[in-house]
Amino acid sequence: MKKAPTTLLMIFALNSIFAQIEKNIHELNSMESLLTKDVKEILDSNLAGKKVVFLGEAEHHIGSDFLAKTQFVKYLVLEKGYKDIAFEADFFGLYFEHDKINLYSFWSRSVQCEELFDFLKEHNVTIWGFDNQMGSGYTWDNFTRKLTEFLKTNSISFKENFIATTENYIKNRQKANSVLGKTDLEYLVYEVEKLLKDDKVIQDKLWHQFLESFKSDIIINSTHSRIAKAIPVRDNQMAKNLDFLVKTMPEKKFIVWLANAHMAKYEYDFMKGQTMGGQFVNLNPNISYHIAISSIHMPYRTGKKIEKWSNDQENLLNLLPSTENNYFIDSKQLIADHPDYVEKKFEGMFNLEENKTNWFKHFDALVFVGKGEKVKYPEIK
């Protein structure tokens, strides 16, 4: 418990808060064997009937979050029978080629994810994607060809200019506005919308999903004010893509690897459109469990700043016995025991800056890593 307050009244008030929640805060082991017996027992209970487990990271450049997530993946695969993992990565490309090469490099090439991918390979865990952003090597090489084959095989009429424009778009997604221009991008959306209304496309659920996802990617890369307009489009489609995977493969249980920002259980203004998790829950009530992970000490955070946060009663760090160790907060049980904490707002997740919201409502568990580190890449020799 913290001893900083000097008056008896402050000590009593602080201890009263801790008394309410301390039984739901569990110290974890060091990273090599992170999950304790007690925490595994909590997870065993909370995962009953859950087909999907979300594992979030504060930011994509925090390698210590990857290490912690890897420990959860090992538990889920070895002890709970999850054999499929869906990343915040190219839905189309990873549907056909389940290889880490189609993931973003901060995962596929990072030192902190080496153990993860060795483990996934050793235990035959299949890699999928649900992101509508079509940036993988597989999509670059194969999307236009596979789309053309699908249309020809099903005798669906199309214009050669549509295929040529599609290929030009796939090769120039991130600079689509300058390379293709507004007219060609609008033309692409128009042609895809026509295909989505075709009876043969509607009957083929897989290609209908691919084309919906393709359309949303075009819209994102046609938008000049991308942050304001693109994020809601992306999150909406990611929820639909993950929903598609889960519902078309009902026999599978999925681990979902993504950023904390996308996996909150409820839609709310604070996330500025990053509501993929909330939309997925609306489509699939009561089948998912959401674990958010955040590292505390980072090279770019001063000890003085962390101490300030730790002494702030409106910051989650104030609830932890120490900022040096690793902790698991059982949000689900905490709000069951103390319903007032559903709406109680704190700062202190994601990048630990001023993000004040009701974390216990949005995530079933919060994991804090005491000693954080940035993502690292192998040295080029």
C-alpha positions in Angstrom: 0.0 0.0 0.0 1.1 3.6 -0.6 2.3 5.6 2.4 2.6 9.0 0.7 -0.5 10.7 2.3 0.4 12.4 5.6 -2.9 12.9 7.3 -4.9 10.2 9.0 -8.0 11.2 6.9 -6.1 10.8 3.6 -4.7 7.5 4.7 -8.1 6.2 5.7 -9.7 7.3 2.4 -6.9 5.7 0.4 -6.9 2.5 2.3 -10.7 2.3 1.9 -10.2 2.4 -1.9 -7.6 -0.3 -1.8 -9.7 -2.5 0.5 -12.4 -2.5 -2.1 -10.3 -3.6 -5.0 -7.0 -5.1 -3.8 -8.3 -8.7 -3.9 -8.8 -8.2 -7.6 -5.3 -7.0 -8.3 -2.9 -9.9 -8.7 0.9 -9.7 -9.0 2.3 -11.6 -11.9 5.6 -13.4 -12.3 8.5 -12.2 -14.3 8.1 -12.2 -18.0 9.5 -15.6 -18.7 6.7 -17.3 -16.7 4.3 -14.4 -16.4 1.0 -16.1 -15.5 0.7 -17.3 -11.9 -1.5 -20.2 -10.8 -4.0 -17.8 -9.3 -4.3 -15.8 -12.5 -4.7 -19.0 -14.6 -7.5 -20.1 -12.3 -9.2 -16.7 -12.8 -8.8 -17.1 -16.6 -10.0 -20.7 -16.5 -13.3 -19.4 -15.0 -13.7 -16.3 -17.1 -13.0 -18.1 -20.4 -15.7 -20.6 -20.0 -17.8 -20.5 -23.2 -15.5 -17.8 -24.8 -14.7 -18.5 -28.5 -12.7 -15.3 -28.9 -9.9 -13.8 -26.7 -8.7 -10.3 -27.5 -5.1 -9.4 -26.6 -4.4 -5.7 -26.8 -1.2 -3.7 -26.8 -0.9 -0.1 -25.8 1.0 0.9 -28.9 2.5 -1.0 -31.8 6.1 0.1 -30.9 6.1 -1.3 -27.4 8.0 -4.6 -27.4 7.3 -5.5 -23.8 3.6 -5.6 -24.6 4.4 -8.2 -27.3 6.3 -10.3 -24.8 3.4 -10.3 -22.3 0.9 -11.1 -25.0 3.1 -14.1 -26.1 2.8 -15.5 -22.6 -1.0 -15.3 -22.8 -0.9 -16.9 -26.2 1.1 -19.9 -24.9 -1.4 -20.4 -22.1 -4.4 -20.1 -24.5 -2.9 -22.6 -26.9 -1.5 -25.1 -24.5 -4.1 -25.1 -21.8 -7.3 -23.8 -23.4 -7.1 -25.3 -26.9 -7.1 -22.1 -29.0 -5.5 -23.0 -32.4 -6.1 -19.9 -34.5 -4.9 -16.4 -34.1 -6.2 -13.4 -36.0 -4.0 -10.3 -36.3 -4.8 -6.7 -37.0 -3.5 -7.4 -40.5 -4.5 -8.0 -44.1 -7.8 -10.0 -44.2 -7.5 -11.0 -47.8 -3.8 -11.9 -47.8 -3.8 -13.9 -44.7 -6.9 -15.8 -45.7 -4.9 -17.5 -48.4 -1.3 -17.4 -47.0 -1.1 -17.9 -43.3 2.4 -16.6 -42.9 3.9 -14.0 -40.7 5.4 -12.4 -43.8 1.9 -10.9 -44.4 1.9 -9.1 -41.0 3.2 -5.7 -40.2 7.0 -5.6 -39.7 6.7 -4.4 -36.0 5.4 -7.9 -35.3 6.8 -10.1 -38.1 10.4 -8.8 -37.8 10.6 -7.8 -34.1 13.0 -9.5 -31.7 10.2 -9.6 -29.1 7.9 -11.6 -31.4 10.5 -14.2 -32.4 9.4 -16.6 -29.6 5.7 -16.1 -30.5 6.2 -17.1 -34.1 8.4 -20.1 -33.3 5.7 -21.2 -30.8 2.8 -20.7 -33.4 4.7 -22.8 -35.9 5.7 -25.5 -33.5 2.1 -25.9 -32.3 0.4 -25.6 -35.7 -1.5 -22.4 -34.8 -3.0 -20.8 -38.0 -2.5 -17.1 -38.6 -5.4 -15.1 -40.0 -6.1 -11.4 -40.5 -9.1 -9.1 -40.2 -7.8 -5.7 -41.2 -9.3 -4.2 -44.3 -5.9 -2.5 -45.1 -4.6 -4.5 -48.1 -0.9 -4.0 -47.6 0.5 -7.6 -47.5 2.8 -9.0 -50.1 0.3 -11.7 -51.0 -2.4 -9.2 -51.8 0.1 -7.1 -53.8 0.9 -10.1 -56.0 -2.5 -11.9 -56.1 -5.6 -9.8 -55.5 -6.2 -8.6 -59.0 -5.5 -12.0 -60.5 -7.8 -13.8 -58.0 -10.5 -11.3 -58.5 -10.4 -11.7 -62.3 -10.4 -15.5 -61.9 -13.5 -15.3 -59.6 -15.4 -13.1 -62.0 -14.6 -15.2 -65.1 -15.3 -18.5 -63.4 -18.7 -17.3 -62.4 -19.5 -15.6 -65.7 -19.8 -12.2 -64.0 -19.4 -9.4 -66.5 -16.7 -6.7 -65.9 -14.8 -4.1 -67.7 -11.1 -4.5 -68.5 -10.6 -0.9 -67.3 -12.0 -2.0 -63.9 -9.3 -4.7 -63.6 -6.6 -2.3 -64.8 -7.7 0.4 -62.3 -7.9 -2.2 -59.5 -4.3 -3.3 -60.2 -3.1 0.3 -60.2 -4.9 0.9 -56.9 -3.4 -2.2 -55.2 0.1 -1.2 -56.3 -0.4 2.4 -55.1 -2.8 2.3 -52.1 -1.0 4.7 -49.8 -0.7 7.3 -52.5 -4.0 6.6 -54.2 -5.2 10.2 -54.2 -2.2 11.4 -56.2 -1.7 8.4 -58.5 -5.2 7.5 -59.3 -7.1 10.7 -58.5 -10.6 11.3 -57.4 -12.3 10.2 -60.6 -10.7 6.8 -60.8 -11.2 6.2 -57.1 -14.9 7.0 -57.4 -15.1 4.8 -60.4 -13.6 1.9 -58.4 -16.1 2.3 -55.6 -18.9 2.5 -58.1 -17.8 -0.7 -59.9 -17.3 -2.6 -56.6 -20.8 -1.6 -55.4 -22.2 -2.9 -58.7 -20.5 -6.3 -58.1 -21.8 -6.4 -54.5 -25.3 -6.3 -55.9 -24.7 -9.2 -58.3 -26.6 -12.3 -57.3 -23.6 -14.6 -57.9 -21.4 -12.4 -55.7 -24.1 -12.3 -53.0 -24.2 -16.1 -53.1 -20.5 -16.4 -52.7 -20.1 -15.2 -49.1 -16.3 -15.2 -49.1 -15.9 -13.0 -52.2 -18.8 -10.8 -51.0 -16.8 -10.2 -47.8 -13.5 -9.6 -49.8 -15.3 -7.0 -52.0 -16.9 -5.3 -49.0 -13.4 -5.1 -47.4 -11.8 -3.9 -50.7 -14.4 -1.1 -51.0 -13.7 0.1 -47.5 -10.0 0.2 -48.2 -10.6 2.3 -51.3 -12.7 4.7 -49.2 -10.1 5.0 -46.6 -7.4 5.8 -49.1 -9.6 8.2 -50.9 -10.1 10.3 -47.8 -7.9 13.4 -47.4 -8.7 14.0 -43.7 -7.9 10.3 -43.0 -7.8 10.4 -39.2 -11.3 12.0 -38.9 -13.0 9.9 -41.6 -11.0 6.8 -42.2 -10.8 5.3 -38.6 -14.6 4.7 -38.3 -14.7 3.1 -41.7 -11.7 0.8 -40.9 -13.0 -0.3 -37.5 -16.4 -1.0 -38.8 -15.0 -3.3 -41.5 -12.5 -4.9 -39.1 -15.4 -5.9 -36.9 -17.3 -7.4 -39.9 -14.2 -9.2 -41.1 -13.6 -10.8 -37.7 -17.3 -11.6 -37.4 -17.0 -13.4 -40.8 -14.1 -15.5 -39.6 -15.8 -16.5 -36.4 -19.2 -17.3 -37.9 -17.9 -19.2 -41.0 -15.6 -21.3 -38.9 -17.8 -22.1 -35.8 -15.6 -25.0 -34.8 -12.6 -22.7 -34.1 -11.6 -20.6 -31.1 -9.7 -17.4 -32.0 -7.0 -15.4 -30.2 -7.2 -11.8 -31.6 -4.0 -9.8 -31.6 -4.4 -6.0 -32.0 -4.1 -2.6 -30.3 -6.0 -1.8 -27.1 -7.6 1.1 -28.9 -9.6 -1.1 -31.2 -10.8 -3.7 -28.7 -12.8 -1.9 -26.1 -16.1 -3.7 -25.5 -18.3 -0.6 -25.9 -18.6 2.2 -28.5 -17.8 5.5 -27.0 -16.8 9.0 -28.1 -13.4 8.9 -26.4 -12.2 6.4 -29.0 -13.0 8.8 -31.9 -14.3 5.9 -34.1 -12.0 3.1 -32.9 -14.9 0.9 -31.9 -14.1 -2.4 -33.6 -14.3 -4.3 -30.3 -17.7 -2.8 -29.4 -19.1 -3.5 -32.9 -17.9 -7.1 -32.7 -19.5 -7.5 -29.3 -22.8 -6.2 -30.7 -22.6 -8.8 -33.5 -21.5 -11.6 -31.1 -22.7 -11.0 -27.5 -21.0 -12.9 -24.7 -18.5 -14.9 -26.7 -15.4 -12.8 -26.2 -13.0 -11.9 -23.4 -10.9 -8.7 -23.6 -7.4 -8.3 -22.1 -5.7 -4.9 -22.4 -1.9 -4.7 -21.8 0.2 -1.6 -21.0 3.8 -1.1 -20.1 4.7 1.4 -17.4 8.4 2.3 -17.3 9.6 3.2 -20.8 12.8 4.8 -22.0 10.9 8.0 -22.9 9.0 8.3 -19.6 10.8 9.9 -16.6 10.6 8.3 -13.2 9.3 11.7 -11.9 6.3 11.5 -14.3 5.5 7.9 -13.3 5.7 8.8 -9.6 3.3 11.7 -10.3 0.8 9.3 -12.0 1.2 6.8 -9.2 0.3 9.3 -6.6 -2.8 10.5 -8.5 -5.9 8.9 -7.2 -7.6 9.3 -10.6 -4.8 7.3 -12.3 -4.9 3.5 -12.5 -1.2 3.4 -11.4 -2.4 4.6 -8.0 -4.2 1.3 -7.6 -1.1 -0.8 -8.1 1.1 -1.8 -5.1 4.2 -0.9 -7.2 5.0 0.4 -10.6 8.1 -1.9 -10.8 6.3 -5.2 -11.0 3.7 -6.9 -13.3 0.0 -7.0 -12.4 -3.3 -8.4 -13.6 -6.5 -6.6 -12.6 -9.6 -8.7 -12.8 -12.0 -6.0 -14.0 -14.8 -8.5 -14.5 -14.8 -9.5 -10.9 -14.0 -6.1 -9.6 -17.2 -4.5 -11.1 -19.2 -7.6 -10.1 -18.1 -6.9 -6.5 -18.4 -3.1 -6.8 -20.9 -2.0 -9.5 -20.0 1.6 -8.9 -16.6 1.0 -10.6 -18.4 0.3 -13.9 -18.6 4.1 -14.4 -15.6 5.1 -12.3 -13.1 6.9 -14.6 -9.3 6.7 -14.4 -6.4 7.7 -16.5 -3.5 5.4 -17.1 -3.9 2.9 -19.9 -2.9 2.9 -23.6 0.2 5.2 -23.6 -0.5 6.2 -20.0 -1.2 9.8 -21.1 -4.4 11.7 -20.5 -6.9 9.0 -21.4 -9.5 9.2 -18.7 -12.4 6.7 -19.1 -14.0 3.8 -17.3 -11.4 1.1 -18.1 -13.1 -1.6 -16.0 -16.2 -1.4 -18.1 -14.3 -1.6 -21.4 -11.9 -4.4 -20.7 -12.4 -7.7 -18.8 -8.8 -7.6 -17.5 -6.0 -5.0 -17.4 -2.4 -6.1 -17.4 0.4 -3.8 -16.4 4.1 -4.6 -17.3 6.4 -2.9 -14.9 9.6 -2.7 -17.0 8.8 -1.8 -20.5 10.9 -1.8 -23.6 10.5 -0.5 -27.2 10.3 -2.9 -30.1 13.7 -4.1 -31.3 14.8 -5.5 -34.6 17.6 -7.9 -35.4 20.9 -6.3 -36.3 21.7 -6.4 -40.0 25.1 -8.0 -40.4 
